[in-house]
């Protein structure tokens, strides 16, 4: 399927879709901010309450496990159900679980198993909500405004990461309960916002609700993966993004290791790491405008070679100011490619498959991120930060060369992004 073959959706009332998308985006942005603040606070709470790094690791595992192993089943479920209902249920469950944890903390009698269960429930229903939310956007927003909508959805992620981490630390320092009570409140805000939407049902288009019941979940799952793998650009985008996400974790650990060895202050390290959030916001806003003059694969090509250039500069000049700028550029290009892939996916994917195709993409792009940290730790401890940086640059160059070869020999290089007047 090409971009031109995407399904044309029915026109919507201007005031109605803008109101509904505004509610969805505002509620989701607040919820995302609360989630990041709470995520920072889980390990802080474990270390403060139980003085056990091992228990902190188990809580982190419970929170991230659903992102690795429940992403794909979530897509099947989202394509079988009303996506608005899925979002409402997910936020209601998350709000309840976090409120229970906050209540335990208020009494001062929090148990380890409570932390593990709440972190797991929060992670599981957060994954399901995210897939439903991404799949719902093309059903709310008209085609001609979809690129800007995808851009705004990406902006909230980077803004929440940039602001939520220091906010979580600040709230935890005031009272251990506050980050989790705040996350419960943010989930309630999101729940209310979705409940106020005038679009009552967001059932996948292209089939009746009864049809999925006649098929097995495995058949639905296979259909989503098969459709995704038949799209040449999505295959390339996922391959490039997944590799660079893994390498990005190595770069992050390398930067922190070199900065610590150079006796940089914790404040300067925090500012350095936050630069990716600033770059991410800029890249998210820039993506729709670049798509007017460049093909999607052309943007990926430019991003891949920019990563190589940044990697060389960081390897040669191992100083915090260079890391600050380099990490910011990595955040910018990462957001840029994410928005480009999101716009492409939403344009070409039939509504009935959006949940599954979205979940496949998210799983493949982010599934390897936890292993990036392990790889970085092994490389730095074995070869040192300087030699590890050279290896990362070499790997980036190989990927950039492969993208260039794919661009040169593919019809995708002339395929433009969809026009705004679909």
QUIBELBEL-V634659 format. One record per run of one state. SS is the DSSP state (~ for helix, > for strand, _ for the rest). FROM is the first residue (numbers start at 1). TO is the last residue. If there is no record, write none. Layout:
# QUIBELBEL-V634659
SS,FROM,TO  SS,FROM,TO
This chain:
# QUIBELBEL-V634659
_,1,2  ~,3,5  _,6,13  ~,14,50  _,51,52  ~,53,69  _,70,70  ~,71,78  _,79,82  ~,83,107  _,108,111  ~,112,140  _,141,142  ~,143,174  _,175,177  ~,178,195  _,196,210  ~,211,214  _,215,216  ~,217,229  _,230,231  ~,232,261  _,262,265  ~,266,290  _,291,294  >,295,295  ~,296,316  _,317,319  ~,320,348  _,349,350  ~,351,366  _,367,368  ~,369,383  _,384,384  ~,385,408  _,409,410  ~,411,414  _,415,415  >,416,416  _,417,422
